[in-house]
Every structure is written in C-alpha cells, then in structure tokens.
C-alpha cells in the first residue's frame, strides 16, 4: 500500500485554498488565528485560518478550521468551533477534517453557518467517486481531496466529492443565520454601500 505524505499544516492550508477555488470560491487575506497540537493519544493538530471568501454578491469573513485527527467529530467538537467564530468576529465557518463526522455533529451543524468537509486521500476519493475503475489511478490524481458532508434521508453522513461549480451550494450554507434570542438584526446594504453583503 502506498504511504501518503504527511498532511502538514502548510500542506493543509494549500489543500483548503485549492479545493475552495476548485468549487468556484475566491479566497483572500488568510491569516493564522490559532494553531494547537492535540493532546495525546491523538497525534494531530487544529489550524484555524481567518480570511475572506467571495462568490458575488456574497463576501464575508470566515474561519477555516483545519483539523487533523483520527477520532470522529461530534457535537461537542463543533460547539467549541462555533465559539471560535465569535472570537474571530467572522460570519461563518468551514470545517475541514481528516476524520469522519458523527450523527451528532450533523445535527449540531444543521442550523449554523457552518460547512463540514472531510479530507480523504485521492485514491479513496477516486474509488468511491465513479470516475473510473477502482484500483487504476490516473497520473493527475491529487494526493488529498475534500468531500462535502451532508445528511442523508435517515440522518447519517453522506460524503460527496467537492467539485467544480459547487460554490453556490457552499455559500447557501455559509449564509445561514444561527438562531439566537438576543441576535441583533443585520442592517440591509444599500447599493454602493461599502459594507459586506448581508443575508
């Protein structure tokens, strides 16, 4: 079995930008917001990036969480990441993770401006995508790919390869307003206003 190169924080950042641009989103002004090593026995890390994601007319600041770990992501993990959105003063978040998302995470993310994406190796993506015969890999196949995580009809995770033209679907999820009793309504943007586009 082919040994994959390590997914370093630097490689993870490059992967995220490539995959979002492939979907049709412009990404700019990325900065490291947080970089922490996960405690033992997990051998991984959390890299959080802040920046802007654009797909006209939507233009907002986002937090991109790059989480490399083996254990499945649950509702508690997403609650922690949601708190980081307010801390970073951004409108929405994208969660890229090398682990699976459990049913609790899918329920927790359903009402939030969060998009869940799983990072898998290119060969696994190819074998499950229907692109060609499993086990016969083209030279252009990337080492790692991203899959959008959605709920199927019974509430389980369904993983769909991130492809060209999915930018609108991602923005629809990012535009979701989190329900809150004390939420302050966002003012509408007038034509020519320099403020960011509102939901």
Secondary structure, DSSP 8 states (H G I E B T S, - for coil): --------HHHHHHHHHHHHHHHT-EEEEEEEEEEEE--TT---EEEEEEEEEEETTEEEEEEEEEEE-SS-B-HHHHHHHHHHHHHHT-SEEEEEESS-B-HHHHHHHTTSSEEEEEEEEHHHHHHHHTSS-TT---TT--SEEEEEEEE-TTS-EEEEE--TT-HHHHHHHHT-----TT--------TT--S----
